[in-house]
Amino acid sequence: MIIELQDSNIIIDCNNTASIATDHPIARKSRLQLNNITPSKEIVLTLSTRNRELYKYFPFLVEIAVNGRVEAVLEASCEWEQHDVALPLPGWNIDAVDITISSEQGGVPKDLGIGEDVREISLVLSKVEFRDTRTIPTRSEFRQRQALQSSWPLPEGERPAPIFVIGAPRSMTSIATWAIGQHPNISAFEETNWLTMLYLGSRAAFALSDKPKDSPAQAYGVDAQDFLQLQGWGIDRLHRQLAEQRIRNVDTARLANMDDQYNANFALRHSPRAAKRRWIDGTPENTGMAIGLAEMFPGAQFIFMLREPAEVVRSLTHHANAGGIDRAIEEAVQVWERSTQWAYEALEMLGPQRVHLTASDDIAKNPHQVVSKWFAFLDEPQYDQATRVFDTVINSSGEHGRVDDLGMSTSEIQRLQAIHRGILCGVNSNSLPWTENLWKFSERRDHFVQSLRQAIS
């Protein structure tokens, strides 16, 4: 192993070694060049913060790019904190890789009076390890493909790329929204409740103006798709402004010691420099109009949370414990089945590149893997610290028990379980034992649009 230092660059000749101990300080903007690396699928960097006098504030963000593409973001939250960051390698047979590490914070120890070192230091790289197995899912590259496929000009800025968590109520949709919303590029909107009506209202407005002759749509050369997508652009700008305003309000209250409910695991933004260019909405009512929201936001992606039906039914029948209204068992079953049927319809129509299925039970089994798959699907750099949200129980009805305690017949329990298993296995929706035939999205949309038109005409 040969290590060469050139200003803020570290060049390591790995000599096909699987693990290298380095213990080298790195600056705020550093380049790590690894040559003669062992054939691997993944590389793990061990990075650590130093004494707190080196930094102006905590927490701060560190971005790590492989060959020019940001693959991971970590949050440094205290002094002497160690992070193991797994990064994908672009190919099995490459013999060199270029890694860029960009940190918000750092300083020169001698200038700060905390040592004699005249080099700028942000973190310390203590270990480089190569793995022949990959633990990080491959990124979907959905956002890059969508940008290339854009067929209409936006008034300004980038293409809206919101995220929607769909599925039956009480399916861990809220905790999923908060976890994903911890990412430096994503703001959490737990439940807006207005998007479904905004979509239907836009549809109804266009239909009302679309006359056989001399319609505004014809005069201005606007079709329904353009109209919807431009409405989506406006909503995206509204949400991003609302998110920024809320973050400032919360930060102000926290700094003034006026927010005794503040929980750092649910922070709206962990660093002042977190971009938060996207937002995520966990409104359960979005499930029935998910396909419509995909029309309004061509860059949108969806997380479909699928929970065991018996657990959802039990939670809905004791919803008052979480501030809701208790439902009868028959109604709770209907809610789970209808919502699940609509979410699965969205998955089948939009495809896995836009809808990602997550079994809610997997969060308890392997939260880090779940979060890693989410960010790979969303084509975002990995942010493993989002799993801290799962340390807190939110919106719980507090009810647990055996399936046969619900008061449902054995045949009904088996039917619901068959639907649940079938979805996880990718069985066609038409082959699943639903109680009722699917009320298709196009039929639901047209029904509500017609009702709105009649109400205002």
C-alpha positions as CSV (number, residue, x, y, z in Angstrom):
1,M,0.0,0.0,0.0
2,I,1.4,3.4,-1.1
3,I,-0.3,6.6,0.1
4,E,0.5,10.0,-1.6
5,L,-0.9,13.3,-0.4
6,Q,-1.4,16.2,-2.9
7,D,-3.0,19.2,-1.2
8,S,-6.6,18.0,-0.4
9,N,-6.1,14.9,-2.6
10,I,-5.3,11.4,-1.2
11,I,-4.0,8.9,-3.7
12,I,-3.8,5.3,-2.5
13,D,-2.3,2.4,-4.4
14,C,-4.3,-0.4,-2.9
15,N,-2.2,-3.3,-4.4
16,N,-5.4,-5.4,-4.5
17,T,-5.7,-5.3,-0.7
18,A,-9.2,-6.0,0.6
19,S,-8.9,-3.7,3.7
20,I,-6.7,-0.7,4.3
21,A,-6.2,1.3,7.5
22,T,-5.3,4.9,6.8
23,D,-6.0,7.3,9.7
24,H,-5.7,10.4,7.4
25,P,-7.4,13.8,7.9
26,I,-9.4,15.0,5.0
27,A,-10.4,18.6,4.2
28,R,-13.9,19.9,3.6
29,K,-13.4,19.3,-0.2
30,S,-11.3,16.2,-0.6
31,R,-10.6,13.8,-3.4
32,L,-9.7,10.2,-2.7
33,Q,-8.2,8.4,-5.7
34,L,-7.9,4.6,-5.3
35,N,-5.7,2.7,-7.7
36,N,-5.1,-1.0,-8.2
37,I,-8.2,-1.9,-6.3
38,T,-9.3,-5.5,-5.7
39,P,-12.3,-6.7,-7.8
40,S,-15.3,-5.6,-5.7
41,K,-18.9,-4.6,-5.9
42,E,-18.9,-2.2,-3.0
43,I,-16.5,0.0,-1.0
44,V,-16.9,1.0,2.6
45,L,-15.3,4.1,4.0
46,T,-14.9,4.6,7.7
47,L,-15.1,8.4,8.5
48,S,-15.0,10.1,11.9
49,T,-15.5,13.6,13.2
50,R,-12.9,15.2,15.6
51,N,-13.2,17.5,18.6
52,R,-16.1,19.9,18.5
53,E,-13.9,23.0,18.4
54,L,-13.1,22.2,14.8
55,Y,-16.7,22.9,13.7
56,K,-19.0,25.9,13.8
57,Y,-22.2,23.9,14.4
58,F,-23.7,20.4,14.6
59,P,-25.3,18.7,12.8
60,F,-23.8,19.2,9.3
61,L,-23.9,17.2,6.1
62,V,-21.2,15.3,4.2
63,E,-21.8,14.3,0.6
64,I,-19.8,11.4,-1.0
65,A,-19.6,11.0,-4.7
66,V,-18.2,8.1,-6.8
67,N,-16.8,9.1,-10.2
68,G,-18.8,12.4,-10.0
69,R,-22.2,11.0,-8.8
70,V,-23.3,11.6,-5.3
71,E,-24.1,8.2,-3.9
72,A,-24.4,8.8,-0.1
73,V,-25.1,11.6,2.4
74,L,-24.3,11.3,6.1
75,E,-25.1,13.6,8.9
76,A,-22.3,14.4,11.5
77,S,-24.2,15.1,14.7
78,C,-21.5,15.2,17.4
79,E,-17.7,15.0,18.0
80,W,-15.8,11.8,17.8
81,E,-18.6,10.2,15.8
82,Q,-17.8,7.3,13.5
83,H,-19.7,6.4,10.3
84,D,-19.3,3.4,8.0
85,V,-20.4,4.5,4.5
86,A,-21.1,1.9,1.9
87,L,-20.7,3.0,-1.7
88,P,-21.4,1.1,-4.9
89,L,-18.5,0.6,-7.4
90,P,-19.4,1.2,-11.1
91,G,-18.1,-2.1,-12.2
92,W,-16.5,-5.4,-11.1
93,N,-13.4,-5.2,-13.3
94,I,-12.4,-1.6,-12.8
95,D,-8.9,-1.0,-11.3
96,A,-9.4,2.6,-10.1
97,V,-12.1,4.8,-8.6
98,D,-12.4,8.5,-7.9
99,I,-14.2,9.5,-4.7
100,T,-15.1,13.1,-3.7
101,I,-16.0,14.0,-0.1
102,S,-17.7,17.4,0.4
103,S,-18.3,18.5,4.0
104,E,-20.1,21.6,5.2
105,Q,-17.8,22.1,8.2
106,G,-14.1,21.9,9.0
107,G,-11.2,24.1,10.1
108,V,-7.4,24.5,10.6
109,P,-6.5,23.3,14.1
110,K,-3.6,25.9,14.4
111,D,-5.8,28.8,13.4
112,L,-8.4,27.7,16.0
113,G,-5.8,27.3,18.7
114,I,-6.5,23.6,19.2
115,G,-3.3,22.1,17.8
116,E,-0.3,22.6,15.6
117,D,-1.7,21.0,12.4
118,V,-1.8,23.7,9.6
119,R,-4.0,21.5,7.3
120,E,-7.7,22.0,7.0
121,I,-9.5,19.1,8.7
122,S,-13.1,18.1,8.4
123,L,-13.1,14.3,9.0
124,V,-10.6,11.5,9.4
125,L,-10.6,8.6,7.0
126,S,-9.5,5.6,9.1
127,K,-10.4,2.6,6.9
128,V,-11.1,1.6,3.3
129,E,-12.7,-1.8,2.8
130,F,-13.7,-3.6,-0.4
131,R,-16.6,-6.1,-0.5
132,D,-17.4,-8.7,-3.2
133,T,-21.1,-8.6,-2.2
134,R,-23.4,-5.7,-2.7
135,T,-25.7,-4.5,0.1
136,I,-26.8,-1.3,-1.6
137,P,-29.7,-1.6,-4.1
138,T,-29.0,-0.3,-7.6
139,R,-30.5,3.1,-8.1
140,S,-33.5,3.3,-10.4
141,E,-32.2,6.3,-12.4
142,F,-35.9,7.2,-12.8
143,R,-35.3,10.9,-12.4
144,Q,-32.6,11.1,-15.1
145,R,-34.9,9.2,-17.5
146,Q,-37.8,11.4,-16.8
147,A,-35.8,14.5,-17.4
148,L,-34.8,13.3,-20.8
149,Q,-38.4,12.3,-21.7
150,S,-39.9,15.7,-20.8
151,S,-42.1,16.8,-23.7
152,W,-43.2,20.2,-22.5
153,P,-41.3,23.2,-21.1
154,L,-41.7,24.2,-17.5
155,P,-42.0,27.9,-16.7
156,E,-38.8,27.7,-14.6
157,G,-36.6,25.2,-12.7
158,E,-36.6,21.5,-12.7
159,R,-39.3,19.0,-13.2
160,P,-41.5,18.3,-10.1
161,A,-40.7,15.0,-8.6
162,P,-43.0,14.5,-5.5
163,I,-43.3,11.3,-3.6
164,F,-46.6,9.8,-2.4
165,V,-47.0,7.1,0.3
166,I,-50.1,5.1,-0.6
167,G,-51.9,2.1,0.9
168,A,-54.6,1.4,3.5
169,P,-54.8,3.6,6.6
170,R,-52.9,2.3,9.6
171,S,-50.3,0.7,7.4
172,M,-47.3,2.6,8.7
173,T,-47.8,5.2,6.0
174,S,-47.0,8.1,8.5
175,I,-43.8,6.6,9.8
176,A,-42.7,5.9,6.2
177,T,-43.4,9.5,5.2
178,W,-41.4,10.9,8.1
179,A,-38.5,8.5,7.5
180,I,-38.2,9.4,3.8
181,G,-38.7,13.1,4.7
182,Q,-35.5,13.0,6.8
183,H,-33.4,12.9,3.6
184,P,-31.6,16.2,2.9
185,N,-33.4,16.5,-0.5
186,I,-36.9,15.6,0.7
187,S,-39.5,17.6,2.8
188,A,-42.2,15.7,4.7
189,F,-45.9,16.6,4.3
190,E,-47.5,14.1,6.5
191,E,-51.1,14.6,5.3
192,T,-52.1,17.6,3.1
193,N,-55.6,16.2,2.2
194,W,-56.0,18.7,-0.7
195,L,-54.3,17.0,-3.6
196,T,-57.0,14.6,-4.6
197,M,-59.6,17.4,-4.8
198,L,-57.1,19.7,-6.7
199,Y,-56.6,16.9,-9.3
200,L,-60.4,16.3,-9.7
201,G,-61.1,20.0,-9.7
202,S,-58.5,20.5,-12.5
203,R,-60.0,17.7,-14.5
204,A,-63.5,19.1,-14.0
205,A,-62.4,22.7,-14.9
206,F,-60.8,21.5,-18.2
207,A,-63.9,19.4,-19.0
208,L,-66.2,22.3,-18.4
209,S,-64.2,24.5,-20.8
210,D,-63.7,21.9,-23.4
211,K,-66.6,22.8,-25.8
212,P,-67.2,21.2,-29.2
213,K,-66.5,24.5,-30.9
214,D,-64.4,27.6,-29.9
215,S,-63.2,26.2,-26.6
216,P,-60.4,28.0,-24.7
217,A,-58.4,24.8,-24.9
218,Q,-58.5,24.9,-28.7
219,A,-57.9,28.6,-28.8
220,Y,-54.7,28.3,-26.7
221,G,-53.6,24.9,-27.9
222,V,-53.7,23.3,-24.5
223,D,-54.7,19.7,-24.0
224,A,-55.8,18.0,-20.8
225,Q,-52.4,16.6,-20.1
226,D,-50.6,19.9,-20.5
227,F,-53.3,21.6,-18.3
228,L,-52.9,19.0,-15.5
229,Q,-49.1,19.1,-15.6
230,L,-48.9,22.8,-15.4
231,Q,-51.3,22.6,-12.4
232,G,-48.9,20.2,-10.9
233,W,-46.0,22.6,-11.4
234,G,-47.9,25.3,-9.5
235,I,-48.6,22.9,-6.6
236,D,-45.0,21.8,-6.5
237,R,-43.9,25.4,-6.1
238,L,-46.5,26.0,-3.4
239,H,-45.4,22.9,-1.4
240,R,-41.8,23.8,-1.6
241,Q,-42.5,27.3,-0.4
242,L,-44.7,26.0,2.4
243,A,-42.1,23.5,3.5
244,E,-39.4,26.2,3.6
245,Q,-41.7,28.5,5.6
246,R,-42.6,25.8,8.1
247,I,-38.9,24.8,8.5
248,R,-38.0,28.5,9.4
249,N,-40.9,28.7,11.8
250,V,-40.0,25.5,13.6
251,D,-36.3,26.4,13.7
252,T,-37.2,29.8,15.2
253,A,-39.3,28.3,17.9
254,R,-36.7,25.7,18.7
255,L,-33.9,28.3,19.0
256,A,-36.1,30.4,21.2
257,N,-36.7,27.4,23.5
258,M,-40.5,27.7,22.7
259,D,-40.9,24.2,21.2
260,D,-40.8,21.6,24.0
261,Q,-42.1,18.9,21.6
262,Y,-39.0,19.0,19.3
263,N,-37.6,15.6,18.4
264,A,-34.4,15.6,16.5
265,N,-35.3,12.2,14.9
266,F,-38.3,14.0,13.2
267,A,-36.5,17.2,12.2
268,L,-37.8,19.0,9.2
269,R,-34.3,19.8,8.2
270,H,-31.1,18.7,9.9
271,S,-28.7,21.1,8.2
272,P,-29.1,24.7,6.9
273,R,-27.7,23.6,3.6
274,A,-30.1,20.7,3.0
275,A,-31.6,21.4,-0.4
276,K,-35.1,19.8,0.1
277,R,-36.0,20.0,-3.6
278,R,-38.6,17.3,-3.4
279,W,-41.5,16.6,-1.0
280,I,-43.4,13.6,0.2
281,D,-47.1,13.4,1.1
282,G,-48.5,10.6,3.2
283,T,-52.3,11.4,2.9
284,P,-54.1,8.0,2.8
285,E,-56.9,9.6,0.6
286,N,-54.3,10.0,-2.2
287,T,-54.4,6.2,-2.7
288,G,-57.7,6.2,-4.7
289,M,-56.4,8.9,-7.1
290,A,-52.7,7.8,-7.3
291,I,-53.0,7.3,-11.1
292,G,-54.4,10.8,-11.5
293,L,-51.6,12.3,-9.4
294,A,-49.2,10.4,-11.7
295,E,-50.8,12.3,-14.6
296,M,-50.5,15.6,-12.8
297,F,-46.9,14.9,-11.8
298,P,-45.1,12.8,-14.5
299,G,-42.0,12.8,-12.3
300,A,-43.9,11.5,-9.2
301,Q,-43.1,8.2,-7.5
302,F,-45.1,6.2,-5.1
303,I,-44.4,4.0,-2.0
304,F,-47.1,1.4,-1.6
305,M,-47.2,0.3,2.1
306,L,-48.8,-3.1,2.5
307,R,-49.6,-4.3,6.0
308,E,-51.0,-7.6,7.2
309,P,-54.8,-7.1,6.9
310,A,-55.6,-8.4,10.4
311,E,-53.3,-5.8,11.9
312,V,-54.9,-3.0,9.9
313,V,-58.4,-4.2,10.9
314,R,-57.4,-4.4,14.6
315,S,-55.9,-0.9,14.5
316,L,-59.0,0.6,12.7
317,T,-61.4,-1.0,15.3
318,H,-59.3,0.7,18.1
319,H,-58.5,3.9,16.2
320,A,-59.8,6.1,19.0
321,N,-56.7,5.3,21.0
322,A,-54.7,7.2,18.3
323,G,-57.2,10.1,18.0
324,G,-59.4,8.7,15.3
325,I,-62.8,7.0,15.2
326,D,-63.3,3.3,16.0
327,R,-64.8,1.4,13.1
328,A,-66.8,-1.8,13.0
329,I,-65.0,-4.9,11.9
330,E,-66.9,-5.1,8.6
331,E,-66.1,-1.5,7.8
332,A,-62.5,-1.9,8.7
333,V,-62.2,-4.9,6.4
334,Q,-63.8,-2.9,3.6
335,V,-61.4,0.0,4.2
336,W,-58.3,-2.3,4.0
337,E,-59.6,-4.1,0.9
338,R,-60.7,-1.1,-1.1
339,S,-57.5,0.9,-0.4
340,T,-55.3,-2.0,-1.1
341,Q,-57.1,-2.8,-4.3
342,W,-56.7,0.8,-5.5
343,A,-53.0,0.9,-4.5
344,Y,-52.4,-2.4,-6.3
345,E,-54.2,-1.0,-9.4
346,A,-51.7,1.9,-9.4
347,L,-48.8,-0.6,-9.2
348,E,-50.1,-2.6,-12.1
349,M,-50.9,0.4,-14.3
350,L,-47.8,2.5,-13.5
351,G,-45.3,-0.3,-13.1
352,P,-42.5,-0.9,-10.6
353,Q,-40.4,2.0,-11.9
354,R,-43.0,4.4,-10.4
355,V,-44.6,2.4,-7.6
356,H,-42.4,0.6,-5.0
357,L,-44.1,-2.1,-2.9
358,T,-43.0,-2.3,0.8
359,A,-44.3,-4.9,3.2
360,S,-44.8,-3.0,6.5
361,D,-43.5,-5.9,8.5
362,D,-40.1,-5.5,6.8
363,I,-39.5,-2.2,8.7
364,A,-39.2,-4.1,12.0
365,K,-37.2,-6.9,10.4
366,N,-34.6,-4.9,8.6
367,P,-35.2,-1.1,8.7
368,H,-31.8,-0.2,7.1
369,Q,-32.5,-2.4,4.1
370,V,-36.0,-0.9,3.7
371,V,-34.7,2.6,3.8
372,S,-31.9,1.7,1.4
373,K,-34.3,0.3,-1.1
374,W,-36.5,3.4,-0.8
375,F,-33.7,5.8,-1.7
376,A,-32.4,3.6,-4.5
377,F,-36.0,3.5,-6.0
378,L,-36.3,7.3,-5.6
379,D,-32.9,7.7,-7.3
380,E,-31.5,9.6,-4.3
381,P,-28.2,9.2,-2.5
382,Q,-28.3,6.8,0.4
383,Y,-29.1,8.4,3.8
384,D,-29.1,5.6,6.3
385,Q,-29.7,7.9,9.3
386,A,-33.4,8.1,8.2
387,T,-33.9,4.9,10.2
388,R,-33.7,6.9,13.4
389,V,-37.4,7.7,12.9
390,F,-38.3,4.1,13.6
391,D,-37.1,4.4,17.2
392,T,-40.2,6.4,18.0
393,V,-43.8,4.9,17.9
394,I,-46.3,7.4,16.3
395,N,-50.1,7.2,15.8
396,S,-50.3,3.8,17.4
397,S,-53.7,2.4,18.5
398,G,-51.8,0.3,21.0
399,E,-53.7,-2.9,20.2
400,H,-52.0,-6.2,19.5
401,G,-53.2,-9.7,19.7
402,R,-53.9,-13.0,17.8
403,V,-55.6,-13.1,14.5
404,D,-58.4,-15.3,15.8
405,D,-59.2,-12.6,18.5
406,L,-60.7,-10.3,15.9
407,G,-64.1,-11.9,15.7
408,M,-63.8,-12.7,12.0
409,S,-64.6,-16.0,10.5
410,T,-61.7,-18.3,9.5
411,S,-62.7,-18.2,5.9
412,E,-62.6,-14.3,5.9
413,I,-59.2,-14.2,7.5
414,Q,-57.9,-16.7,5.0
415,R,-59.4,-14.7,2.1
416,L,-57.6,-11.5,3.3
417,Q,-54.4,-13.3,3.8
418,A,-54.6,-14.8,0.3
419,I,-54.9,-11.2,-1.1
420,H,-51.9,-10.1,1.0
421,R,-49.7,-13.0,-0.1
422,G,-50.9,-12.7,-3.7
423,I,-49.8,-9.0,-3.9
424,L,-46.4,-9.8,-2.4
425,C,-46.0,-12.5,-5.0
426,G,-47.1,-10.3,-7.9
427,V,-50.3,-12.2,-8.7
428,N,-52.6,-10.5,-11.2
429,S,-55.3,-8.5,-9.5
430,N,-58.0,-10.2,-11.4
431,S,-57.0,-13.5,-9.8
432,L,-57.2,-12.3,-6.2
433,P,-60.3,-13.1,-4.1
434,W,-61.6,-9.5,-3.7
435,T,-65.2,-9.1,-2.4
436,E,-66.1,-6.8,-5.2
437,N,-64.9,-6.2,-8.7
438,L,-62.5,-3.3,-9.0
439,W,-64.1,0.1,-9.5
440,K,-61.5,1.2,-12.0
441,F,-59.7,4.5,-11.7
442,S,-61.1,5.9,-15.0
443,E,-64.6,5.2,-13.8
444,R,-64.0,6.7,-10.3
445,R,-62.4,9.8,-11.9
446,D,-65.2,10.3,-14.4
447,H,-67.8,9.8,-11.7
448,F,-66.3,12.5,-9.5
449,V,-65.5,14.9,-12.3
450,Q,-69.1,14.7,-13.6
451,S,-70.4,15.3,-10.0
452,L,-68.2,18.5,-9.8
453,R,-69.4,19.7,-13.2
454,Q,-73.0,19.3,-12.2
455,A,-72.4,21.1,-9.0
456,I,-71.1,24.3,-10.7
457,S,-73.0,24.3,-14.0
